[in-house]
Amino acid sequence: MTSRIAETFARCKAEGRIALMPYLMVGYPERGSTMALAPALEQAGADLFELGVPFSDPLADGATIQRAAEQSLRNGVRLPDCLRTAADLRAAGLQAPLVMMGYYNPFLQYGIDRLCADAQAAGVDGLIIPDLPPEEAEEASAACQANQLDLICFVAPTTPEPRIRQIAQIASGFIYCVALTGVTGARTELWSGLPDFLARVRQHTDLPLVVGFGISTAAHIRQVGAYADGAIVASALINTLDALAPEAQTAGAAAFVRGLR
């Protein structure tokens, strides 16, 4: 059985375009916001979603996503609420793949096997765990495989060749290629070394390459589309939400995604 993630990238490739993957922090800005935002963004042209699980120490994330995580935690959102949100989105008819992005500590406390079983039951398609090194990933990888979930792994511009090869062997779904050295956050310019970096990663895997960290404009997505299969937009979308009145957030976020597309 082909996964929803694989089908989505195959469809985008057949249509000659890059896959667009917005990041939504579950429970941000309001506890129930994700239920309105995800369907609106899917209609606006989002192909996949990265659903952020709030955590008190998000070490890969810059100030924007940290602030969203803090607000989500204040809104009372925890890992079980994120799983429920995924299930509710599926029940409401959302078709796009859902990839849950969270740090290892809450996942480990919940129980890796239990998490993967519950995630699959909720209609989640994969996990992104930014603080899980490949050397420690055996348990998570086995649990993901047992529950037909993709385990999405990161490579960065600083990742050496042998390690890229090691990561490519355990990754599935797609490879998350970090577009810069540093934490997440909207940027005005993309790193000039990105094409060479992606070519280096491509030598080690046939999986789709998805670029994240700093992607914030339609021009960035056009640039990335020349070398990669997908682009993740996170901080720029959160900044867009933050600039809007609460009643305008869903429509405004949809307009932002249409503009990127």
Secondary structure, 3 states (H helix, E strand, C coil): CCCHHHHHHHHHHHCCCCEEEEEEECCCCCCCHHHHHHHHHHHHCCCCEEEECCCCCCCCCCHHHHHHHHHHHHCCCCHHHHHHHHHHHHHCCCCCCEEEECCHHHHHHHCHHHHHHHHHHHCCCEEECCCCCHHHCHHHHHHHHHCCCEEEEEECCCCCHHHHHHHHHHCCCCEEEECCCCCCCCCCCCCCCHHHHHHHHHCCCCCCEEEECCCCCHHHHHHHHCCCCEEEECHHHHHHHHCCCHHHHHHHHHHHHHHHC
